Amino acid sequence: MRFIITGRNIVVTDALREAVEEKLGKLDKFFASETEVHVTLGVQKERQKIEVTIPVKGHIIRSEQESDNMYVSIDLVEEVIERQLKKYKNKIIDKKQNAGDFADEFVDEYEEEGTPEDGEEVEIIRTKHFGIKPMYPEDACIQMELLGHNFYVFLNAETEEVNVVYKRKGNTYGLIEPELD
């Protein structure tokens, strides 16, 4: 794995770099050697935060953790990503498409296990249908607040594409726009 480590409001020291590479290096067993791991370390109001993004074909594996200590945050983020990989490996490994992004041992283990145990399957229990009318992102945020939801799907009046607005920490909003390949 290749690490791309950046810092926000923090100097990435050799000790921090070594800690990240050592701890996240444990994930090596899951990924091909050329896999890039994007790590951002940051400090905000005495909180030590780490964001890890691992793009693999068709998926993005991501986690962010924060605590009072950067080394604790690094430990936490590694545990979360490993749990995600183990839990959803039957969904993210597709022999035909992106098995090359993962280590052979991880793919072989997936094939040996066959179908997942009870509770590991993602099950959709409800489907909603609703009409979409064009609106601006700001209007979608207002509608989301009126409904008391954390996200809202809408047809963007400017781009004529389906977008999603969502609540972020600190009473801010995010906008998700599709990027078709």
OpenMM code with the backbone's topology and positions (N, CA, C; nanometers):
from openmm import Vec3, app, unit

residues = "MET ARG PHE ILE ILE THR GLY ARG ASN ILE VAL VAL THR ASP ALA LEU ARG GLU ALA VAL GLU GLU LYS LEU GLY LYS LEU ASP LYS PHE PHE ALA SER GLU THR GLU VAL HIS VAL THR LEU GLY VAL GLN LYS GLU ARG GLN LYS ILE GLU VAL THR ILE PRO VAL LYS GLY HIS ILE ILE ARG SER GLU GLN GLU SER ASP ASN MET TYR VAL SER ILE ASP LEU VAL GLU GLU VAL ILE GLU ARG GLN LEU LYS LYS TYR LYS ASN LYS ILE ILE ASP LYS LYS GLN ASN ALA GLY ASP PHE ALA ASP GLU PHE VAL ASP GLU TYR GLU GLU GLU GLY THR PRO GLU ASP GLY GLU GLU VAL GLU ILE ILE ARG THR LYS HIS PHE GLY ILE LYS PRO MET TYR PRO GLU ASP ALA CYS ILE GLN MET GLU LEU LEU GLY HIS ASN PHE TYR VAL PHE LEU ASN ALA GLU THR GLU GLU VAL ASN VAL VAL TYR LYS ARG LYS GLY ASN THR TYR GLY LEU ILE GLU PRO GLU LEU ASP".split()
positions = [
    Vec3(0.0854, -0.1174, 0.0000),
    Vec3(0.0000, 0.0000, 0.0000),
    Vec3(0.0894, 0.1228, 0.0000),
    Vec3(0.0412, 0.2238, -0.0706),
    Vec3(0.1126, 0.3523, -0.0747),
    Vec3(0.0332, 0.4533, 0.0059),
    Vec3(0.0997, 0.5172, 0.0998),
    Vec3(0.0333, 0.6131, 0.1875),
    Vec3(0.0566, 0.7549, 0.1381),
    Vec3(-0.0515, 0.8322, 0.1317),
    Vec3(-0.0447, 0.9745, 0.1017),
    Vec3(-0.0982, 1.0429, 0.2273),
    Vec3(-0.0076, 1.0991, 0.3049),
    Vec3(-0.0429, 1.1542, 0.4362),
    Vec3(-0.0304, 1.3060, 0.4325),
    Vec3(-0.1392, 1.3735, 0.4711),
    Vec3(-0.1373, 1.5193, 0.4776),
    Vec3(-0.1862, 1.5632, 0.6151),
    Vec3(-0.1565, 1.6866, 0.6495),
    Vec3(-0.1976, 1.7390, 0.7790),
    Vec3(-0.2750, 1.8686, 0.7654),
    Vec3(-0.3753, 1.8851, 0.8497),
    Vec3(-0.4522, 2.0096, 0.8592),
    Vec3(-0.4335, 2.0632, 1.0003),
    Vec3(-0.3765, 2.1792, 1.0108),
    Vec3(-0.3491, 2.2418, 1.1402),
    Vec3(-0.2580, 2.1553, 1.2269),
    Vec3(-0.1773, 2.0732, 1.1611),
    Vec3(-0.0852, 1.9868, 1.2336),
    Vec3(0.0342, 1.9566, 1.1428),
    Vec3(0.1508, 1.9492, 1.2035),
    Vec3(0.2707, 1.9096, 1.1292),
    Vec3(0.2804, 1.7574, 1.1392),
    Vec3(0.2898, 1.6921, 1.0248),
    Vec3(0.2994, 1.5464, 1.0231),
    Vec3(0.4448, 1.5094, 1.0518),
    Vec3(0.4696, 1.4718, 1.1756),
    Vec3(0.6053, 1.4361, 1.2172),
    Vec3(0.6395, 1.2952, 1.1697),
    Vec3(0.7661, 1.2613, 1.1777),
    Vec3(0.8090, 1.1261, 1.1405),
    Vec3(0.7418, 1.0223, 1.2298),
    Vec3(0.7260, 1.0550, 1.3586),
    Vec3(0.6623, 0.9615, 1.4522),
    Vec3(0.5167, 0.9368, 1.4133),
    Vec3(0.4449, 1.0435, 1.3765),
    Vec3(0.3058, 1.0261, 1.3338),
    Vec3(0.2991, 0.9457, 1.2043),
    Vec3(0.3879, 0.9775, 1.1100),
    Vec3(0.3913, 0.9061, 0.9822),
    Vec3(0.4166, 0.7564, 1.0065),
    Vec3(0.5122, 0.7261, 1.0941),
    Vec3(0.5434, 0.5863, 1.1260),
    Vec3(0.4241, 0.5176, 1.1910),
    Vec3(0.3556, 0.5871, 1.2823),
    Vec3(0.2400, 0.5288, 1.3505),
    Vec3(0.1290, 0.4965, 1.2502),
    Vec3(0.1034, 0.5885, 1.1582),
    Vec3(0.0000, 0.5667, 1.0566),
    Vec3(0.0381, 0.4484, 0.9680),
    Vec3(0.1624, 0.4482, 0.9194),
    Vec3(0.2050, 0.3416, 0.8287),
    Vec3(0.2093, 0.2065, 0.8987),
    Vec3(0.2473, 0.2051, 1.0259),
    Vec3(0.2517, 0.0785, 1.1003),
    Vec3(0.1108, 0.0259, 1.1267),
    Vec3(0.0247, 0.1131, 1.1782),
    Vec3(-0.1099, 0.0686, 1.2149),
    Vec3(-0.1935, 0.0352, 1.0917),
    Vec3(-0.1977, 0.1270, 0.9947),
    Vec3(-0.2767, 0.1014, 0.8748),
    Vec3(-0.2092, -0.0011, 0.7839),
    Vec3(-0.0800, -0.0225, 0.8047),
    Vec3(-0.0088, -0.1259, 0.7306),
    Vec3(-0.0647, -0.2642, 0.7594),
    Vec3(-0.1328, -0.2802, 0.8726),
    Vec3(-0.1973, -0.4074, 0.9060),
    Vec3(-0.3082, -0.4404, 0.8056),
    Vec3(-0.3594, -0.3374, 0.7375),
    Vec3(-0.4635, -0.3589, 0.6365),
    Vec3(-0.4044, -0.4105, 0.5055),
    Vec3(-0.2725, -0.4175, 0.5005),
    Vec3(-0.2000, -0.4649, 0.3827),
    Vec3(-0.2532, -0.5992, 0.3332),
    Vec3(-0.2926, -0.6849, 0.4275),
    Vec3(-0.3385, -0.8187, 0.3919),
    Vec3(-0.4678, -0.8175, 0.3100),
    Vec3(-0.5375, -0.7034, 0.3087),
    Vec3(-0.6630, -0.6940, 0.2356),
    Vec3(-0.6468, -0.6393, 0.0939),
    Vec3(-0.5429, -0.5600, 0.0708),
    Vec3(-0.5318, -0.4846, -0.0539),
    Vec3(-0.4115, -0.5248, -0.1380),
    Vec3(-0.4222, -0.4959, -0.2680),
    Vec3(-0.3091, -0.5133, -0.3584),
    Vec3(-0.2013, -0.4123, -0.3203),
    Vec3(-0.0761, -0.4417, -0.3549),
    Vec3(0.0362, -0.3589, -0.3103),
    Vec3(0.0335, -0.2170, -0.3663),
    Vec3(-0.0283, -0.1957, -0.4832),
    Vec3(-0.0302, -0.0622, -0.5432),
    Vec3(-0.1476, 0.0248, -0.4966),
    Vec3(-0.2264, -0.0239, -0.4028),
    Vec3(-0.3416, 0.0508, -0.3521),
    Vec3(-0.2955, 0.1768, -0.2789),
    Vec3(-0.3593, 0.2910, -0.3118),
    Vec3(-0.3282, 0.4171, -0.2447),
    Vec3(-0.4199, 0.4356, -0.1245),
    Vec3(-0.3619, 0.4814, -0.0166),
    Vec3(-0.4375, 0.5103, 0.1053),
    Vec3(-0.4176, 0.6589, 0.1343),
    Vec3(-0.5266, 0.7347, 0.1282),
    Vec3(-0.5217, 0.8786, 0.1537),
    Vec3(-0.5552, 0.9028, 0.3010),
    Vec3(-0.4604, 0.9626, 0.3717),
    Vec3(-0.4768, 0.9859, 0.5151),
    Vec3(-0.4630, 1.1357, 0.5412),
    Vec3(-0.5612, 1.1907, 0.6123),
    Vec3(-0.5540, 1.3308, 0.6521),
    Vec3(-0.5612, 1.3369, 0.8043),
    Vec3(-0.4586, 1.3950, 0.8643),
    Vec3(-0.4549, 1.4144, 1.0087),
    Vec3(-0.4892, 1.5600, 1.0365),
    Vec3(-0.5705, 1.5838, 1.1381),
    Vec3(-0.6088, 1.7213, 1.1677),
    Vec3(-0.6340, 1.7441, 1.3147),
    Vec3(-0.6232, 1.8703, 1.3528),
    Vec3(-0.6519, 1.9102, 1.4899),
    Vec3(-0.7513, 2.0244, 1.4851),
    Vec3(-0.8600, 2.0107, 1.5607),
    Vec3(-0.9602, 2.1165, 1.5729),
    Vec3(-1.0074, 2.1206, 1.7168),
    Vec3(-0.9917, 2.2331, 1.7780),
    Vec3(-1.0394, 2.2533, 1.9154),
    Vec3(-1.0006, 2.1374, 2.0072),
    Vec3(-0.8724, 2.1054, 2.0095),
    Vec3(-0.8196, 2.0026, 2.0981),
    Vec3(-0.8629, 1.8610, 2.0616),
    Vec3(-0.9331, 1.8425, 1.9503),
    Vec3(-0.9723, 1.7093, 1.9036),
    Vec3(-0.8748, 1.6658, 1.7955),
    Vec3(-0.8249, 1.5454, 1.8063),
    Vec3(-0.7295, 1.4885, 1.7116),
    Vec3(-0.8078, 1.3993, 1.6157),
    Vec3(-0.8071, 1.4334, 1.4873),
    Vec3(-0.8927, 1.3652, 1.3905),
    Vec3(-0.8096, 1.3035, 1.2787),
    Vec3(-0.8489, 1.1837, 1.2370),
    Vec3(-0.7863, 1.1181, 1.1232),
    Vec3(-0.8958, 1.0765, 1.0263),
    Vec3(-0.8728, 1.1045, 0.8986),
    Vec3(-0.9641, 1.0626, 0.7917),
    Vec3(-0.8856, 0.9723, 0.6989),
    Vec3(-0.9393, 0.8548, 0.6698),
    Vec3(-0.8737, 0.7598, 0.5801),
    Vec3(-0.9692, 0.7277, 0.4664),
    Vec3(-0.9200, 0.7414, 0.3438),
    Vec3(-0.9984, 0.7099, 0.2253),
    Vec3(-0.9159, 0.6155, 0.1386),
    Vec3(-0.9772, 0.5032, 0.1026),
    Vec3(-0.9091, 0.4043, 0.0186),
    Vec3(-0.9972, 0.3803, -0.1039),
    Vec3(-0.9628, 0.4429, -0.2161),
    Vec3(-1.0433, 0.4208, -0.3362),
    Vec3(-1.0051, 0.2885, -0.4025),
    Vec3(-1.1043, 0.2047, -0.4245),
    Vec3(-1.0868, 0.0823, -0.5015),
    Vec3(-1.1942, 0.0838, -0.6095),
    Vec3(-1.1695, 0.0170, -0.7174),
    Vec3(-1.2596, 0.0235, -0.8318),
    Vec3(-1.4045, -0.0045, -0.7894),
    Vec3(-1.4898, 0.0936, -0.8113),
    Vec3(-1.6316, 0.0767, -0.7815),
    Vec3(-1.6721, 0.1106, -0.6389),
    Vec3(-1.5762, 0.1287, -0.5493),
    Vec3(-1.6085, 0.1545, -0.4089),
    Vec3(-1.5087, 0.2524, -0.3492),
    Vec3(-1.5505, 0.3157, -0.2416),
    Vec3(-1.4599, 0.3978, -0.1614),
    Vec3(-1.4740, 0.3479, -0.0185),
    Vec3(-1.3645, 0.3064, 0.0379),
    Vec3(-1.3645, 0.2619, 0.1771),
    Vec3(-1.3135, 0.3801, 0.2574),
    Vec3(-1.3947, 0.4228, 0.3552),
    Vec3(-1.3629, 0.5477, 0.4241),
    Vec3(-1.4021, 0.5392, 0.5708),
    Vec3(-1.3211, 0.6040, 0.6529),
    Vec3(-1.3546, 0.6171, 0.7937),
    Vec3(-1.2878, 0.7423, 0.8475),
    Vec3(-1.3523, 0.8053, 0.9406),
    Vec3(-1.2897, 0.9161, 1.0131),
    Vec3(-1.3186, 0.8965, 1.1605),
    Vec3(-1.2154, 0.9201, 1.2398),
    Vec3(-1.2265, 0.9026, 1.3842),
    Vec3(-1.1579, 1.0193, 1.4513),
    Vec3(-1.2064, 1.0531, 1.5687),
    Vec3(-1.1414, 1.1589, 1.6453),
    Vec3(-1.1457, 1.1254, 1.7927),
    Vec3(-1.0443, 1.1753, 1.8621),
    Vec3(-1.0341, 1.1558, 2.0068),
    Vec3(-0.9436, 1.2664, 2.0613),
    Vec3(-0.9059, 1.2536, 2.1872),
    Vec3(-0.8169, 1.3519, 2.2488),
    Vec3(-0.6710, 1.3264, 2.2127),
    Vec3(-0.6427, 1.2095, 2.1539),
    Vec3(-0.5057, 1.1691, 2.1249),
    Vec3(-0.4984, 1.1139, 1.9826),
    Vec3(-0.4061, 1.1636, 1.9022),
    Vec3(-0.3963, 1.1227, 1.7620),
    Vec3(-0.3669, 0.9738, 1.7490),
    Vec3(-0.2852, 0.9196, 1.8379),
    Vec3(-0.2504, 0.7778, 1.8301),
    Vec3(-0.3726, 0.6898, 1.8582),
    Vec3(-0.4589, 0.7329, 1.9479),
    Vec3(-0.5835, 0.6615, 1.9743),
    Vec3(-0.6742, 0.6686, 1.8511),
    Vec3(-0.6805, 0.7855, 1.7884),
    Vec3(-0.7607, 0.8023, 1.6667),
    Vec3(-0.7114, 0.7098, 1.5561),
    Vec3(-0.5800, 0.6966, 1.5439),
    Vec3(-0.5222, 0.6081, 1.4424),
    Vec3(-0.5629, 0.4637, 1.4697),
    Vec3(-0.5571, 0.4213, 1.5955),
    Vec3(-0.5993, 0.2859, 1.6318),
    Vec3(-0.7456, 0.2632, 1.5978),
    Vec3(-0.8288, 0.3600, 1.6330),
    Vec3(-0.9724, 0.3479, 1.6092),
    Vec3(-1.0046, 0.3349, 1.4607),
    Vec3(-0.9423, 0.4170, 1.3780),
    Vec3(-0.9734, 0.4176, 1.2353),
    Vec3(-0.9324, 0.2847, 1.1711),
    Vec3(-0.8214, 0.2274, 1.2157),
    Vec3(-0.7776, 0.0977, 1.1617),
    Vec3(-0.8783, -0.0106, 1.1965),
    Vec3(-0.9264, -0.0108, 1.3204),
    Vec3(-1.0238, -0.1112, 1.3638),
    Vec3(-1.1538, -0.0996, 1.2847),
    Vec3(-1.1996, 0.0231, 1.2618),
    Vec3(-1.3252, 0.0447, 1.1888),
    Vec3(-1.3133, -0.0042, 1.0441),
    Vec3(-1.2035, 0.0297, 0.9781),
    Vec3(-1.1870, -0.0128, 0.8382),
    Vec3(-1.1772, -0.1644, 0.8287),
    Vec3(-1.1045, -0.2259, 0.9195),
    Vec3(-1.0932, -0.3724, 0.9169),
    Vec3(-1.2301, -0.4366, 0.9380),
    Vec3(-1.3084, -0.3819, 1.0304),
    Vec3(-1.4438, -0.4338, 1.0541),
    Vec3(-1.5300, -0.4188, 0.9293),
    Vec3(-1.5214, -0.3018, 0.8635),
    Vec3(-1.5987, -0.2782, 0.7414),
    Vec3(-1.5625, -0.3802, 0.6346),
    Vec3(-1.4336, -0.4024, 0.6160),
    Vec3(-1.3884, -0.4953, 0.5127),
    Vec3(-1.4372, -0.6371, 0.5396),
    Vec3(-1.4276, -0.6805, 0.6639),
    Vec3(-1.4708, -0.8160, 0.6977),
    Vec3(-1.6220, -0.8311, 0.6839),
    Vec3(-1.6949, -0.7298, 0.7252),
    Vec3(-1.8406, -0.7377, 0.7229),
    Vec3(-1.8967, -0.7340, 0.5815),
    Vec3(-1.8382, -0.6519, 0.4952),
    Vec3(-1.8957, -0.6312, 0.3629),
    Vec3(-1.8143, -0.6920, 0.2496),
    Vec3(-1.7221, -0.7828, 0.2827),
    Vec3(-1.6357, -0.8337, 0.1769),
    Vec3(-1.7137, -0.9018, 0.0660),
    Vec3(-1.8245, -0.9669, 0.0989),
    Vec3(-1.9030, -1.0313, -0.0067),
    Vec3(-1.9683, -0.9292, -0.0995),
    Vec3(-1.9810, -0.8068, -0.0563),
    Vec3(-2.0394, -0.7016, -0.1402),
    Vec3(-1.9338, -0.6266, -0.2196),
    Vec3(-1.8147, -0.6099, -0.1630),
    Vec3(-1.7154, -0.5267, -0.2310),
    Vec3(-1.6223, -0.6052, -0.3219),
    Vec3(-1.6148, -0.7365, -0.3011),
    Vec3(-1.5295, -0.8162, -0.3897),
    Vec3(-1.6179, -0.8750, -0.4984),
    Vec3(-1.5911, -0.8371, -0.6203),
    Vec3(-1.6623, -0.8911, -0.7355),
    Vec3(-1.5551, -0.9436, -0.8294),
    Vec3(-1.5461, -1.0741, -0.8412),
    Vec3(-1.4400, -1.1370, -0.9207),
    Vec3(-1.4281, -1.0761, -1.0595),
    Vec3(-1.5413, -1.0446, -1.1192),
    Vec3(-1.5401, -0.9965, -1.2571),
    Vec3(-1.4893, -0.8536, -1.2679),
    Vec3(-1.5054, -0.7755, -1.1625),
    Vec3(-1.4760, -0.6334, -1.1771),
    Vec3(-1.3568, -0.5851, -1.0977),
    Vec3(-1.3574, -0.6029, -0.9668),
    Vec3(-1.2525, -0.5350, -0.8904),
    Vec3(-1.1763, -0.6231, -0.7941),
    Vec3(-1.1744, -0.7524, -0.8151),
    Vec3(-1.0974, -0.8391, -0.7265),
    Vec3(-0.9493, -0.8048, -0.7339),
    Vec3(-0.9031, -0.7474, -0.8447),
    Vec3(-0.7626, -0.7103, -0.8604),
    Vec3(-0.7179, -0.6017, -0.7643),
    Vec3(-0.8115, -0.5282, -0.7062),
    Vec3(-0.7783, -0.4225, -0.6107),
    Vec3(-0.7484, -0.4780, -0.4720),
    Vec3(-0.7831, -0.6051, -0.4509),
    Vec3(-0.7664, -0.6652, -0.3198),
    Vec3(-0.6593, -0.7736, -0.3232),
    Vec3(-0.6040, -0.8041, -0.2078),
    Vec3(-0.5008, -0.9076, -0.1969),
    Vec3(-0.5614, -1.0429, -0.2300),
    Vec3(-0.4817, -1.1283, -0.2917),
    Vec3(-0.5289, -1.2615, -0.3317),
    Vec3(-0.5824, -1.3403, -0.2127),
    Vec3(-0.5154, -1.3301, -0.0969),
    Vec3(-0.5581, -1.4051, 0.0215),
    Vec3(-0.6980, -1.3622, 0.0662),
    Vec3(-0.7254, -1.2327, 0.0580),
    Vec3(-0.8559, -1.1801, 0.0980),
    Vec3(-0.9643, -1.2310, 0.0027),
    Vec3(-0.9361, -1.2323, -0.1264),
    Vec3(-1.0310, -1.2814, -0.2259),
    Vec3(-1.0517, -1.4314, -0.2087),
    Vec3(-0.9424, -1.5064, -0.1870),
    Vec3(-0.9530, -1.6512, -0.1689),
    Vec3(-1.0350, -1.6842, -0.0455),
    Vec3(-1.0148, -1.6100, 0.0619),
    Vec3(-1.0904, -1.6310, 0.1852),
    Vec3(-1.2387, -1.6074, 0.1597),
    Vec3(-1.2681, -1.5061, 0.0801),
    Vec3(-1.4066, -1.4748, 0.0445),
    Vec3(-1.4680, -1.5918, -0.0316),
    Vec3(-1.3955, -1.6483, -0.1270),
    Vec3(-1.4481, -1.7576, -0.2076),
    Vec3(-1.4677, -1.8840, -0.1251),
    Vec3(-1.3782, -1.9100, -0.0282),
    Vec3(-1.3889, -2.0287, 0.0564),
    Vec3(-1.5098, -2.0204, 0.1488),
    Vec3(-1.5391, -1.9018, 0.1967),
    Vec3(-1.6485, -1.8851, 0.2918),
    Vec3(-1.7841, -1.9025, 0.2270),
    Vec3(-1.7940, -1.8761, 0.0973),
    Vec3(-1.9221, -1.8901, 0.0291),
    Vec3(-2.0209, -1.7864, 0.0748),
    Vec3(-2.1420, -1.8294, 0.1042),
    Vec3(-2.2455, -1.7340, 0.1434),
    Vec3(-2.2197, -1.6849, 0.2847),
    Vec3(-2.2553, -1.5614, 0.3112),
    Vec3(-2.2301, -1.5048, 0.4438),
    Vec3(-2.3219, -1.5638, 0.5501),
    Vec3(-2.2758, -1.5498, 0.6731),
    Vec3(-2.3567, -1.5961, 0.7857),
    Vec3(-2.4774, -1.5048, 0.8036),
    Vec3(-2.5741, -1.5535, 0.8804),
    Vec3(-2.6931, -1.4719, 0.9070),
    Vec3(-2.6523, -1.3395, 0.9685),
    Vec3(-2.7200, -1.2336, 0.9267),
    Vec3(-2.6942, -1.1019, 0.9813),
    Vec3(-2.5922, -1.0222, 0.9017),
    Vec3(-2.5193, -1.0860, 0.8106),
    Vec3(-2.4199, -1.0136, 0.7322),
    Vec3(-2.4766, -0.9591, 0.6024),
    Vec3(-2.5884, -1.0121, 0.5579),
    Vec3(-2.6487, -0.9652, 0.4338),
    Vec3(-2.7109, -0.8276, 0.4547),
    Vec3(-2.6980, -0.7429, 0.3565),
    Vec3(-2.7663, -0.6148, 0.3592),
    Vec3(-2.9062, -0.6407, 0.3074),
    Vec3(-3.0050, -0.6079, 0.3869),
    Vec3(-3.1429, -0.6359, 0.3488),
    Vec3(-3.2220, -0.5058, 0.3433),
    Vec3(-3.2810, -0.4795, 0.2295),
    Vec3(-3.3667, -0.3620, 0.2148),
    Vec3(-3.5069, -0.4054, 0.2560),
    Vec3(-3.5605, -0.3408, 0.3585),
    Vec3(-3.6902, -0.3820, 0.4106),
    Vec3(-3.8024, -0.2871, 0.3706),
    Vec3(-3.7676, -0.1746, 0.3103),
    Vec3(-3.8711, -0.0798, 0.2720),
    Vec3(-3.8247, -0.0006, 0.1503),
    Vec3(-3.9149, 0.0232, 0.0597),
    Vec3(-3.8867, 0.1038, -0.0581),
    Vec3(-3.9864, 0.2180, -0.0615),
    Vec3(-3.9370, 0.3388, -0.0811),
    Vec3(-4.0244, 0.4556, -0.0904),
    Vec3(-4.0241, 0.5067, -0.2330),
    Vec3(-4.1368, 0.5520, -0.2783),
    Vec3(-4.1506, 0.6163, -0.4083),
    Vec3(-4.2031, 0.7571, -0.3841),
    Vec3(-4.1456, 0.8526, -0.4513),
    Vec3(-4.1928, 0.9896, -0.4357),
    Vec3(-4.1616, 1.0682, -0.5616),
    Vec3(-4.2451, 1.1657, -0.5866),
    Vec3(-4.2250, 1.2516, -0.7022),
    Vec3(-4.1129, 1.3504, -0.6759),
    Vec3(-4.0360, 1.3761, -0.7782),
    Vec3(-3.9254, 1.4708, -0.7651),
    Vec3(-3.9558, 1.5913, -0.8521),
    Vec3(-3.9527, 1.7094, -0.7900),
    Vec3(-3.9691, 1.8303, -0.8691),
    Vec3(-3.8399, 1.9092, -0.8642),
    Vec3(-3.8083, 1.9800, -0.9694),
    Vec3(-3.6832, 2.0570, -0.9707),
    Vec3(-3.6824, 2.1640, -0.8617),
    Vec3(-3.5680, 2.1750, -0.7944),
    Vec3(-3.5497, 2.2800, -0.6942),
    Vec3(-3.4010, 2.3099, -0.6803),
    Vec3(-3.3713, 2.4200, -0.6165),
    Vec3(-3.2334, 2.4598, -0.5937),
    Vec3(-3.1834, 2.3948, -0.4642),
    Vec3(-3.0531, 2.3728, -0.4517),
    Vec3(-3.0001, 2.3080, -0.3311),
    Vec3(-3.0416, 2.3761, -0.2003),
    Vec3(-3.0471, 2.5074, -0.2004),
    Vec3(-3.0869, 2.5796, -0.0788),
    Vec3(-3.2314, 2.5461, -0.0412),
    Vec3(-3.3189, 2.5366, -0.1435),
    Vec3(-3.4588, 2.4989, -0.1175),
    Vec3(-3.4679, 2.3556, -0.0663),
    Vec3(-3.3822, 2.2692, -0.1182),
    Vec3(-3.3811, 2.1300, -0.0735),
    Vec3(-3.3401, 2.1216, 0.0734),
    Vec3(-3.2461, 2.2063, 0.1153),
    Vec3(-3.2057, 2.2094, 0.2563),
    Vec3(-3.3216, 2.2521, 0.3453),
    Vec3(-3.3956, 2.3504, 0.3008),
    Vec3(-3.5124, 2.3966, 0.3774),
    Vec3(-3.6151, 2.2849, 0.3875),
    Vec3(-3.6409, 2.2161, 0.2744),
    Vec3(-3.7374, 2.1063, 0.2740),
    Vec3(-3.6908, 1.9945, 0.3669),
    Vec3(-3.5604, 1.9648, 0.3661),
    Vec3(-3.5049, 1.8622, 0.4534),
    Vec3(-3.5299, 1.8987, 0.6000),
    Vec3(-3.5057, 2.0252, 0.6349),
    Vec3(-3.5284, 2.0707, 0.7724),
    Vec3(-3.6760, 2.0604, 0.8105),
    Vec3(-3.7629, 2.0976, 0.7174),
    Vec3(-3.9064, 2.0905, 0.7455),
    Vec3(-3.9521, 1.9465, 0.7714),
    Vec3(-3.8899, 1.8527, 0.7024),
    Vec3(-3.9249, 1.7118, 0.7207),
    Vec3(-3.8567, 1.6501, 0.8429),
    Vec3(-3.7520, 1.7168, 0.8920),
    Vec3(-3.6785, 1.6635, 1.0066),
    Vec3(-3.5867, 1.5482, 0.9686),
    Vec3(-3.5416, 1.5434, 0.8429),
    Vec3(-3.4530, 1.4370, 0.7963),
    Vec3(-3.3075, 1.4819, 0.8004),
    Vec3(-3.2171, 1.3853, 0.7825),
    Vec3(-3.0738, 1.4154, 0.7775),
    Vec3(-3.0239, 1.4295, 0.6346),
    Vec3(-3.1055, 1.3908, 0.5382),
    Vec3(-3.0690, 1.4046, 0.3977),
    Vec3(-3.1960, 1.4229, 0.3155),
    Vec3(-3.1789, 1.4705, 0.1930),
    Vec3(-3.2941, 1.4927, 0.1062),
    Vec3(-3.2503, 1.4758, -0.0392),
    Vec3(-3.3225, 1.3918, -0.1128),
    Vec3(-3.2941, 1.3662, -0.2538),
    Vec3(-3.3837, 1.4575, -0.3370),
    Vec3(-3.3243, 1.5227, -0.4384),
    Vec3(-3.4020, 1.6167, -0.5190),
    Vec3(-3.3438, 1.6268, -0.6591),
    Vec3(-3.4207, 1.6842, -0.7500),
    Vec3(-3.3753, 1.7119, -0.8858),
    Vec3(-3.3245, 1.8551, -0.8875),
    Vec3(-3.1951, 1.8720, -0.9128),
    Vec3(-3.1328, 2.0039, -0.9108),
    Vec3(-3.1829, 2.0852, -1.0301),
    Vec3(-3.2439, 2.2001, -1.0032),
    Vec3(-3.2997, 2.2848, -1.1086),
    Vec3(-3.1905, 2.3444, -1.1975),
    Vec3(-3.0696, 2.3583, -1.1443),
    Vec3(-2.9601, 2.4158, -1.2225),
    Vec3(-2.8974, 2.3138, -1.3171),
    Vec3(-2.8762, 2.1900, -1.2688),
    Vec3(-2.8045, 2.0891, -1.3472),
    Vec3(-2.8955, 1.9828, -1.4078),
    Vec3(-3.0208, 1.9787, -1.3625),
    Vec3(-3.1184, 1.8778, -1.4053),
    Vec3(-3.0706, 1.7358, -1.3753),
    Vec3(-2.9965, 1.7205, -1.2648),
    Vec3(-2.9496, 1.5907, -1.2193),
    Vec3(-3.0026, 1.5654, -1.0795),
    Vec3(-3.0132, 1.4369, -1.0429),
    Vec3(-3.0548, 1.4012, -0.9088),
    Vec3(-2.9372, 1.4275, -0.8151),
    Vec3(-2.9621, 1.5026, -0.7087),
    Vec3(-2.8618, 1.5373, -0.6081),
    Vec3(-2.9143, 1.5013, -0.4699),
    Vec3(-2.8251, 1.5048, -0.3728),
    Vec3(-2.8617, 1.4807, -0.2337),
    Vec3(-2.7995, 1.5913, -0.1491),
    Vec3(-2.8785, 1.6518, -0.0630),
    Vec3(-2.8249, 1.7415, 0.0390),
    Vec3(-2.8296, 1.6662, 0.1713),
    Vec3(-2.7350, 1.6954, 0.2593),
    Vec3(-2.7305, 1.6259, 0.3869),
    Vec3(-2.6763, 1.7184, 0.4950),
    Vec3(-2.7125, 1.6855, 0.6192),
    Vec3(-2.6645, 1.7620, 0.7341),
    Vec3(-2.5248, 1.7166, 0.7692),
    Vec3(-2.4403, 1.8145, 0.8020),
    Vec3(-2.3046, 1.7870, 0.8480),
    Vec3(-2.2924, 1.8327, 0.9926),
    Vec3(-2.1829, 1.7978, 1.0542),
    Vec3(-2.1586, 1.8441, 1.1909),
    Vec3(-2.1458, 1.9958, 1.1908),
    Vec3(-2.1845, 2.0574, 1.2983),
    Vec3(-2.1709, 2.2022, 1.3109),
    Vec3(-2.2792, 2.2791, 1.2371),
    Vec3(-2.3961, 2.2197, 1.2196),
    Vec3(-2.5097, 2.2847, 1.1520),
    Vec3(-2.4750, 2.3369, 1.0136),
    Vec3(-2.3997, 2.2578, 0.9395),
    Vec3(-2.3701, 2.2925, 0.8010),
    Vec3(-2.4317, 2.1859, 0.7112),
    Vec3(-2.4282, 2.2091, 0.5818),
    Vec3(-2.4907, 2.1180, 0.4867),
    Vec3(-2.3905, 2.0742, 0.3816),
    Vec3(-2.4144, 1.9592, 0.3253),
    Vec3(-2.3338, 1.9078, 0.2165),
    Vec3(-2.4221, 1.8795, 0.0961),
    Vec3(-2.3620, 1.8798, -0.0211),
    Vec3(-2.4335, 1.8517, -0.1458),
    Vec3(-2.3601, 1.7407, -0.2183),
    Vec3(-2.4304, 1.6369, -0.2571),
    Vec3(-2.3728, 1.5283, -0.3345),
    Vec3(-2.4252, 1.5386, -0.4753),
    Vec3(-2.3314, 1.5533, -0.5692),
    Vec3(-2.3666, 1.5604, -0.7108),
    Vec3(-2.3092, 1.4387, -0.7810),
    Vec3(-2.3826, 1.3795, -0.8739),
    Vec3(-2.3297, 1.2613, -0.9431),
    Vec3(-2.2144, 1.2971, -1.0355),
    Vec3(-2.1222, 1.2062, -1.0471),
    Vec3(-2.0108, 1.2221, -1.1390),
    Vec3(-2.0070, 1.0948, -1.2238),
    Vec3(-2.0656, 1.1004, -1.3394),
    Vec3(-2.0740, 0.9842, -1.4246),
    Vec3(-1.9454, 0.9659, -1.5023),
    Vec3(-1.8990, 0.8403, -1.5056),
    Vec3(-1.7742, 0.8103, -1.5778),
    Vec3(-1.7985, 0.7976, -1.7262),
] * unit.nanometer
topology = app.Topology()
chain = topology.addChain("A")
for resn in residues:
    res = topology.addResidue(resn, chain)
    for name in ("N", "CA", "C"):
        topology.addAtom(name, app.Element.getBySymbol(name[0]), res)
